[in-house]
């Protein structure tokens, strides 16, 4: 561990270098992987020797620029950092996908366990908006919450917002006991369970009381703008198109969003288009948006879960093939019937004696004549 210090001209210069709500210094910490603090008019940088030197040179450049411009922008910070070797991609530095998430809870580290999960974590770190689809048990919610807690602890965001649509699967909310909060609790419980594995219960409760962590139903997001926040939408397949548009447009400055869902567990009424499907169709080509598709090989729950998911997928494929074959047979039958009708019509018109069409019965007047 190496350290270096940078003297400043006073509190105003420190505020300029650190930026509003420490945005500039948070960016530098992220880009160089160093610790930057301030005390008694000096900025202290600690970390690996090469990274400390690069961060020091970037700060010195920013001090010169700030004195000339009487201010700094986040673009100035990224430019100075890139000149010192920091890698910028979509405004966020790339990290190796195999790197563990920087959270330690109950003596263990959280690490992606499959290549697909590693790509998922890397996509979240690189993009401001990431979509993830995949079957149950592949870590969509768990890893998103873990990266959110990591970003909060690193000072990259000031708030974590966990969102879920309150869509019932066969039961109405009105039949559940209790007030509105008690009715919504079962739908938000999976997010609370994931959070409980990253943060101690007392700490999580304190952060929720301070509104640093919010766990809310999707309907409560309307009209909000969330700055400096990490926002996660879980079970996104159960949003409508209008709800998805509403949610995505809540993103404010310096915020990050993760949208995850399982296309095979759709609880919307028949005929209602999924907002997740629609968003993937409309938005996946936009630069700066990450799209990750996880599969049954990424499932990390009980070993039987993977077998169960694969069995359902195989059965669904067989049903689709059988329905397709039946549809083809019905189409052939309709075509044969149509051809027969057309042939009869032609025979009647041309007076074909070999026609199978029965001649009209003779009448008494016909015989007498």
N, C-alpha and C positions, 0 to 999 in steps of 0.2 A: 504493500500500500504506500503510494507516494502522495505527497501534498504540495500545494503551491498556493501562494496568496497574491492577491491583486489589490493594490491600494486604490481608493476612490477619492474623489474631490469632496464628497459629502453625501448626505442623505438623498438629495435630488438625483445625483448620478446613480446611486444604488437603485432607486426606484425606476430610473430609466432603463438600466441594464436588466433588472429583474422583470420589468414589464407589469402591466395591469394584472392583478391577481397572480403574479409570479409566472405569467405565461411564457416569457422568454427563457427564464432559467429552467422551467420545467421542460421546455423543448430541448435545451442544451443537455440536460441530464439524460433525457431519452436518447438523443443522438450520439452522445459520447459514452454513455454508461458510467458517469462519474457522479459524485456527490458534491453539490455546490451549496454553500451556506454563507451567511454574512454575520459579522460581529465586529463591533468597534471600528467601523469604517473600512474594514477589509473583507474581501470576498475570498473564501477558502474553497479550494478544489481538491478533492481526494479521490484516488482511484489508481488504475494501472498507469505506469510511467508515461507510456506513449499517449494514452487518452488524456491524461492530465495536461500534458504539453499542448495537445491539439485544442483542448477546451480553453486553456489559458490564452492561446493565440487568437482564438475566435472572440473571446471576451475583449481582448485588447483592440481588435479591429472594430468591434461594436462600440467600444468607448469612443474611438476616433470618429466613427460615423455619427454617433449620437451627439457629440459635441458640435459637429458641423451642421447637422439637421435639426438640432434641439429636440430630438426624439427618435424612437426606433419602431419599426414594424416587425411583425412576425416573418415577413419576407426577408428583411435585413438579417434576421437571426439565421434563417435557413441558408441564405447566401454565404454568410460568413462561415457557417458550419461546414457547408459543402466544400468551400475552398480549403478547409483543413482536413478533408478526407471523409467527412460524414456522408453516408449514403441516404439520399432523400428519394422516396417513392410515394407518390400520391400524398405528399406532405408528412409521411410517417416513415421512419427508417426501417429497412428490412432487418429482420432477425432470423437466425437459423431456425428452421421449423422444428428441429429436435430439442430446442432449448426448453427447459422446464419452466412452467409458469411460476413466477416469483412469489409463491405463497407457501408458507409452512404452517400447518395446523395439526395439532396432536402428534407432532414429531415426524410428519411425513410430507414429502413434496408432491405437488400435483403435476403430472407429466402426461402428455399425449401418449396413448398406448397403441395406436395404429398409425400407419402412414396417412390415412384419410383424416384422422383427428389432428395430426401434425399440420397438414395443409389447412385445416379449418382454423386452428389457432394462428397460423401465419397469416391467413387471409384477414382475420379480425384485426391483427396488429397493423397490417398494411393498408387497410381500407377504412374509410369513414362509415361505409354502409356495406354490410355483408349479409347475404341470404344463404341459409343452410337448410337443405332438405335431407331426410333420411328416416329410417325406421326407428322404432322405439329402442332405447338402450344404447344408442351410438354416441351419447355424450353431448348432444346439441345444447341442451340447457346447462348442464354441469360445467362444460368448458367455457361457455359464454359468461356465466356468472363468475367463474374463476378469473378470467381475463379482466372482467369489470372490477373485481376486488383488487387485482394487481394494479390496474391503472389508477384506482383511487389511492392506494397506498403509496404509489410512486408520485402522487401529486399531479397527475395528468388530467384528472377530472375532479370536480367538487361534489358530484352527486351521482348516485346509481338509481336508475328507475327500472323496475321489473314489471312488465305488463303482460296480461293474459286476457283473452276474450272469455267472457262468462257465458259460454255456450253449453247448454245441458245436453247430455247424451241419453235422451229418452225420458228424462225427468224434468219437471218444471221447477224453477227456483222457488216459486210460490209455495210448493209443498214441503220445502225444507224448514226446519224449526228456526226460530230466532229472528233478530232484526236483520237489516240489509247486510251489515258487516258479517254476521254469523252465516248468512246465506252464501256470501261470496268467498268465505274462508276456504271451503273445500276446493274451489277452483284455483286459488292462489297458493295452496299448500305446497305443490311441487317446487315452486320457486323458493318458498321459505325453507324447504328441506335442503335444496342445493346451497342456499346461502348459509345454512347452519353448519355445513361441512367446511366452510371457509373462514368463518368468523365466530368467535365465542358468543354464546347466547346473550350474556349481559352486554357485551359490546354491540352486538347487532341491535338489541332492544334500544340501547342509548342512541345509536345512529338513526334508528327509525323514529324515535321521539324527536330528534333534531331535524327530521326530514332530509337527512343526508342519504338515507336509503328509503325508497318508496316502493311498495308493492301494491299495484293498483289494477283494477279492471280496465279494459281498453276504453270503455265508454267515458271514463273520467279524464281521458287525454284531450278531448276536444277543447280548442281555444287556447292551449298552452304553447309556449315556446321554451325549449329546454336548451340553455347554454351550458358549456363546460360539464356535460353530463354523458354518462354511459347508459344507453337505453336498450333494453332487451325486450323483444316481443316474442313470447313463447306460444306454441300452438297456433301459429299464424295461418294454418290451413283453414281454420274456422273463422276467419275474418271475411267480410264481404269486400267487394271491390271498393266501395265508398269508404269503408272503415280503414282499409289498407292505405288508401290515399291520404285520409285524415292523419293516420299515424305517421307516415313517412314525412309529412310536411310539418311535424312538430320539431324536427331537428334544428337546433340553433347553432351558433358559432362554437367552434372547438368542441363539438360533440361527436359521439360515435354511436352507431346503431347496429344491432344484430337482430335479424329476423329469422326465426327457425320454425320448422314445422314438419309434419309427417303427412304426405299426400294420401296415404292409405287409411288414415283415421279421420275421415271427414264427417263432421256432425251437423253441417248446415242442412237446411231444408232442401228437398229435392228440387232441382232446377235453379238453385242459387249458385252463381259462379264463385269459386274461391278467390279471395283477394291475393293469396300467395301465388296461385297459378297465374293469375292475371299480371301480377307485378313481375314475375320471372319472364313472362312473355314480352312485356313492354320495356323493362328496364335493364335486362341482363347485358345489353350491348353498350351501355353507358360507361365511359371510362371512369374509373374510381370506385366502381361497385364490384364487390367480390361475390362470386356464386360458387358454393361448394355443395356437391351431391355425395352424401355418405351412403354406404350400402350395408347389407347384412354382415359383411366381413368386418365392419367397424363396431359391431355390437360388443359391449364389454360388461354386460350384466351376467346373470347366471347362464351357464353354457346352454341350457335348454331354450333360452330366449332366442338365440340365433337359429336353432333348429325349428322353433315354432314359426318365426317370421318366414324362413325359407319354405316351410310347408304351406303356409298361406299363399305366398307368392306363386308357388308351383301350381296350387289349386286354382288360383285366379287366372293364370295363363291358360290352363286346360279349359276352364269355363269360357274364356274369350275365344279360343280356337274352336270349341264346340258350337258356340253361338254363331261364329263366322261361317262354319260349315252348314249349319241349319239355314242361315240366311241365304247362302248360295244355292242350296237345294230348293228353297221356296222361290227364289228368283228364277230358277230353271223351270219349275212347275208353272209359274205364272207365264213365262215365255212360251212354253209348250201350249198352254191353254189359249193364249193370244193368237198363236199361229194357227191353231185349229179353227178358231172363230173366223179369222181372216180367210182361211181356205173355204169354209162353208159359204161365206159371203161371196167369194169369187165364183164358186160353183153355181150359186143361185143366179148370179148376174149373167153368166155365160151359158146357162142351160145345160150343164154338164150331165149327161145321162148316167154317168158312173158316180154321181154325187151321192153321198150318204144321207143327204137331207131328204126327209120323207116328203113325197108329193102330197098335196092337199087332198083330202078324201073327196070322192065323187058324190054328187048330190043326185036326188031323184030326177030333177029336171034335166040333168046331163044325160042320164040313161035313156030317158024318153026321146030325146032329140037324136 
